Amino acid sequence: MSEEINWPGKKYAWFFTTLLLITYTVSFIDRAMINLLIDPIRSDLKLSDIQMGQILGPGFMISYILFSLPVGRMVDKFNRIAVLIGGIVLWSIATAAHGFSSDYYSLFVSRAGVGAGEAAVTPASWSIIADLFRPEERAFPMSFYLMGPYIGQGLALLFGGLVIQLYTDPIVFLGFTLQPWQMIFILIAIPGFILSLGLAFLTDPVRKGIINKEKQHEESFVDVIKYIRSKFSAYFTLMIAASFIVVLLYTFQAWVPTYISRIHGWDLSRVGYLFGIVTLVSGSLGVLSGPVVEKFLERRNIKNSTHSVFLISSSAVAVIPAFTFLFVTEQFVLPGMFIISFFITLPMACFASGLQKMTPQNYRGSVSGLYVFIMNIVGLSLGPTVVPFFTSVIFENDMSINVALSNTFLIFGPLSFLIFFFGRKSLNRELQSQH
């Protein structure tokens, strides 16, 4: 099929993908900055670990998942760049609103606004990338794009650590007296508005790989669900097992900065600098390595190489982090976090490229939206909230965060591995598709 289609030039395709990477990076800076600022926000607004967990998790998740399915369908029906720009503007306004939050409720609403806007990023970007590169070429561009969260997380920690170090006293801004953490949110909202202006000059790529083309504009989400039901076992295996890896990703991003601060006694500016660098490098290396490992296994004539990447990652995160959080010393905490981050992110590009292989173009936005829905209803509802459940409810001790992190990985790592293992036949069959 790919030989009959006119694909964009490589330079333009990579230019477009780079802008999408920047978009994803900015979205994660705005999403992840709060992870560094948990304790300053808690202290200033007099919140508990449970309340912060609700803001980090459900505060973002509820709006994110509610918007992900309808936005995914909009991606299939309308101009994808327009949908993406609308999301960027919304989350940038909401990020700035964090800086004017004065209590639990206003911060919760601001966080929900970020979730609603960022629901547009994944469905639109994945669908666009699939129309920029041939099926056999998509894995590396997808992994390049998926560096965004890890670059964003790293930059958020680095920038946040710098501002915390520079500003220790309240700041007067536009007549408002703001704490340093509030000023950080206002500053990081600015790039989103600039980015939305740049994207407005691009053209939505021609859609390719469409099935039932004559009925494309008549199809509804019911047709998407019928297609998924016909391949239920494969989609279930990929989406549910992947969602448990995402639980661990969000747990890691949300609570490791606080874990390092509480257990190893680092101040937040040091956490921001050093852990920010580790997150940026290890996350990017992990997500780029997934397709490389996949190709390496293919060259060694190992069947089902994509699925093998899934098993390698899920087995590693089922074992390594549990012992690392309990026994690592301050001297080795950063290397330990590097290894954990690498294995969590290793399969992410293969999740994305595999989903595109399994799905016809006219369903990709909707299926990507469903993927976002499931990843985040599971990942964001559990990732940021399981650790404070252990610390506040089970152990009733904030300093038990290392045990809480260990237990979280011991639960969700093995679950992911078992689902990938028992669902391997149907998943591998669909991964051979080339939509």
GUPA-532586 format. One record per residue (C-alpha): x, y, z; residue number from 0. Coordinates in steps of 0.25 Angstrom, whole numbers, plus 2048, in hexadecimal, padded with zeros to 3 digits. Layout:
# residues N
X:Y:Z:NUM
...
//
This chain:
# residues 435
800:800:800:0
80B:80A:804:1
811:809:7F5:2
804:80F:7F0:3
804:81B:7F9:4
80B:828:7F8:5
812:82A:805:6
818:838:80A:7
826:83B:808:8
82F:836:813:9
834:844:817:10
826:849:818:11
821:83D:820:12
82D:83E:82A:13
82A:84D:82B:14
81C:84B:82E:15
81F:840:838:16
829:849:83F:17
81E:853:841:18
815:848:847:19
820:844:850:20
822:852:855:21
813:853:857:22
813:846:85F:23
81F:84B:867:24
818:858:86B:25
80C:851:86F:26
814:848:878:27
81B:854:87E:28
80E:85A:882:29
808:84D:886:30
814:848:88E:31
819:855:895:32
810:852:8A1:33
817:845:8A4:34
823:84D:8A9:35
81B:857:8B1:36
813:84E:8B9:37
819:851:8C6:38
819:861:8C4:39
80A:860:8BF:40
806:857:8CB:41
80D:861:8D5:42
807:86E:8CF:43
7F9:869:8CC:44
7F9:860:8D9:45
7F6:853:8D1:46
7F8:844:8D5:47
7FF:839:8CC:48
7F1:834:8C9:49
7EC:842:8C4:50
7F9:843:8BB:51
7F7:835:8B6:52
7E8:839:8B2:53
7ED:845:8AB:54
7F9:83E:8A4:55
7F0:832:8A0:56
7E1:834:89F:57
7E2:843:89E:58
7E9:841:890:59
7E4:833:88D:60
7D5:836:88D:61
7D5:841:883:62
7E0:83A:87B:63
7D8:82D:879:64
7CB:834:877:65
7D0:83D:86B:66
7D9:832:865:67
7CE:82A:85E:68
7C7:835:858:69
7D4:83C:854:70
7D9:82F:84E:71
7CC:82F:846:72
7CE:83E:842:73
7DC:83A:83D:74
7D6:830:834:75
7CC:839:82E:76
7D2:847:82E:77
7DF:84F:82C:78
7E9:849:835:79
7F2:855:837:80
7E5:85E:83B:81
7E2:853:845:82
7F0:853:84B:83
7F1:862:84B:84
7E4:863:853:85
7EA:859:85D:86
7F7:861:85F:87
7EF:86E:861:88
7E6:868:86C:89
7F1:861:874:90
7FA:86E:873:91
7EF:876:879:92
7ED:86C:884:93
7FC:86B:887:94
7FC:87A:88A:95
7F0:878:892:96
7F8:86F:89C:97
800:87C:89F:98
7F4:883:8A5:99
7EF:877:8AC:100
7EC:879:8BB:101
7E6:86C:8C0:102
7E3:85E:8BD:103
7D7:860:8B5:104
7DD:86B:8AC:105
7EA:863:8A9:106
7E1:856:8A6:107
7D9:85E:89C:108
7E6:864:895:109
7EC:856:895:110
7DF:851:88E:111
7E1:85B:884:112
7EF:856:880:113
7E9:848:87F:114
7DE:84D:875:115
7E8:854:86C:116
7F2:849:86C:117
7E8:83F:868:118
7EA:844:859:119
7F9:841:859:120
7FA:832:857:121
7EE:82F:84E:122
7F2:83B:844:123
801:838:844:124
801:829:843:125
7F7:82B:837:126
7FF:835:830:127
80C:82D:832:128
806:821:82C:129
803:829:81F:130
811:82F:81F:131
819:822:81E:132
816:814:818:133
812:809:822:134
820:802:821:135
827:810:825:136
81D:814:830:137
824:80E:83C:138
830:818:83D:139
828:825:83A:140
81E:820:845:141
829:81D:84F:142
82F:82B:84B:143
822:832:84E:144
820:82A:85B:145
82C:830:861:146
823:83C:864:147
81E:837:872:148
82D:834:877:149
833:841:871:150
827:849:877:151
828:842:884:152
837:844:885:153
836:853:880:154
82B:855:88A:155
833:850:896:156
840:858:891:157
838:865:88F:158
830:863:89C:159
83D:861:8A4:160
843:86D:89E:161
837:876:8A1:162
836:870:8AF:163
845:873:8B1:164
844:882:8AC:165
837:886:8B3:166
835:882:8C2:167
82B:88E:8C5:168
81E:892:8C0:169
81D:899:8B2:170
814:8A5:8AE:171
80F:8A2:8A0:172
804:8AB:89A:173
7FF:8AF:8A8:174
7FF:8A1:8AD:175
808:89C:8B8:176
80C:88E:8B3:177
815:883:8B9:178
820:87E:8B1:179
819:872:8AD:180
80D:87A:8A8:181
816:883:89F:182
81C:876:899:183
80F:872:893:184
80C:880:88D:185
81A:87F:886:186
818:871:881:187
80B:875:87A:188
811:87F:871:189
818:875:867:190
80A:86E:864:191
804:87B:85E:192
811:87D:855:193
810:86F:850:194
802:86F:84C:195
805:87B:843:196
810:873:83C:197
807:867:83A:198
7FD:870:833:199
805:871:827:200
806:862:824:201
7FD:85A:81C:202
7F6:84D:820:203
7FC:841:819:204
7F4:839:80F:205
7ED:82D:816:206
7F2:81F:812:207
7EE:811:815:208
7DF:813:815:209
7D6:807:815:210
7C7:809:811:211
7CB:816:80A:212
7BE:818:804:213
7B7:818:812:214
7C2:81F:819:215
7BA:82C:81C:216
7AE:823:820:217
7B5:81B:82A:218
7B3:81D:839:219
7BA:819:846:220
7B1:80C:845:221
7B8:808:839:222
7C6:809:840:223
7C1:801:84C:224
7BC:7F6:842:225
7CA:7F6:83C:226
7D0:7F5:84A:227
7C7:7EA:84E:228
7CB:7E2:842:229
7D9:7E2:847:230
7D6:7E3:856:231
7E0:7DA:85C:232
7EC:7E1:855:233
7E7:7EF:859:234
7E4:7EB:867:235
7F2:7E5:869:236
7F9:7F1:863:237
7F1:7FB:86A:238
7EF:7F5:878:239
7FD:7F0:87A:240
803:7FD:874:241
7FA:805:87E:242
800:7FE:88A:243
80E:802:885:244
808:810:884:245
804:80F:892:246
812:80D:896:247
817:818:88D:248
80D:822:894:249
811:81D:8A1:250
820:81F:89E:251
81E:82D:899:252
814:832:8A4:253
81B:82C:8B0:254
82A:82A:8AE:255
82E:838:8AF:256
827:838:8BD:257
82D:82B:8C0:258
83B:830:8BE:259
838:83C:8C6:260
832:835:8D2:261
83B:828:8D2:262
848:82E:8CE:263
847:83C:8D3:264
849:844:8C6:265
844:852:8C5:266
83A:854:8B9:267
844:85C:8B1:268
84E:850:8B1:269
843:847:8AE:270
83F:84F:8A2:271
84D:850:89C:272
852:842:89E:273
845:83A:89D:274
841:843:892:275
84D:83F:88A:276
84B:831:88D:277
83D:831:889:278
840:838:87C:279
84B:82F:878:280
846:821:87D:281
837:824:878:282
83C:828:86A:283
846:81D:869:284
83C:813:86D:285
831:817:863:286
83B:818:858:287
841:80A:85B:288
834:803:85A:289
834:803:84B:290
843:800:84B:291
841:7F4:853:292
835:7F0:84B:293
83D:7F0:83E:294
849:7E9:845:295
840:7DE:848:296
83A:7DD:83A:297
849:7DC:835:298
84B:7D0:83E:299
83F:7CA:838:300
837:7CA:845:301
828:7CA:842:302
81F:7D4:847:303
82A:7DE:84B:304
820:7E9:84F:305
819:7E0:859:306
827:7DC:85E:307
82A:7EB:861:308
81D:7EB:869:309
821:7DF:871:310
82F:7E4:874:311
82A:7F1:87A:312
81F:7EB:882:313
828:7E1:888:314
832:7EB:88C:315
829:7F5:892:316
822:7E9:89A:317
830:7E6:8A1:318
83A:7F1:8A1:319
833:7FD:8A7:320
82D:7F6:8B3:321
83B:7F3:8B8:322
841:800:8B3:323
837:809:8BB:324
83A:801:8C8:325
849:7FF:8C8:326
84F:809:8BF:327
858:813:8C6:328
85A:822:8C4:329
866:81F:8BC:330
85F:817:8B2:331
851:81D:8B2:332
853:824:8A4:333
859:817:89D:334
84D:80F:8A3:335
843:819:89E:336
84A:819:890:337
848:80A:88F:338
83A:80A:893:339
836:816:88A:340
83D:80F:87E:341
835:802:880:342
828:809:882:343
829:811:875:344
82F:806:86D:345
822:801:867:346
81B:80E:865:347
81E:811:856:348
81B:802:853:349
80D:804:85A:350
80B:810:851:351
810:80A:844:352
809:7FD:847:353
7FC:803:848:354
7FD:80A:83B:355
801:7FD:834:356
7F4:7F7:83A:357
7EB:802:836:358
7E5:808:829:359
7E8:817:827:360
7D9:81B:828:361
7D9:815:836:362
7E6:819:83B:363
7E2:826:842:364
7D7:81F:849:365
7DF:813:84D:366
7EA:81C:851:367
7E0:824:859:368
7DB:816:85F:369
7EA:813:862:370
7EB:820:869:371
7DE:81E:871:372
7E3:810:876:373
7F1:814:879:374
7ED:820:881:375
7E0:81B:888:376
7E9:810:88D:377
7F7:817:88D:378
7F3:824:893:379
7E8:81F:89C:380
7F2:815:8A3:381
800:81A:8A0:382
800:827:8A8:383
7F6:822:8B3:384
7FB:814:8B7:385
808:819:8BD:386
800:823:8C6:387
7F6:818:8CA:388
802:810:8CF:389
808:81C:8D6:390
7FC:822:8DC:391
7F2:817:8DE:392
7FA:80A:8DF:393
807:80E:8E6:394
802:81C:8EB:395
811:821:8E9:396
816:82A:8DF:397
824:824:8E0:398
81F:817:8DB:399
81E:81C:8CD:400
82A:812:8C9:401
822:806:8CD:402
815:80C:8C7:403
81D:80D:8B9:404
822:7FF:8BB:405
815:7F9:8BD:406
80F:801:8B1:407
819:7FB:8A8:408
817:7ED:8AE:409
808:7EE:8AA:410
807:7F4:89C:411
814:7EE:896:412
811:7DF:897:413
802:7E2:893:414
807:7E9:886:415
811:7DD:883:416
806:7D3:885:417
7FC:7D9:87C:418
806:7DB:871:419
80A:7CD:873:420
7FD:7C6:872:421
7F8:7CF:867:422
804:7CD:85E:423
7FD:7C5:853:424
7F2:7CF:84F:425
7FB:7DB:851:426
806:7D6:849:427
7FC:7D2:83E:428
7F7:7E0:83D:429
805:7E7:83E:430
808:7E0:830:431
7FE:7EA:82A:432
803:7F5:822:433
7F8:800:821:434
//
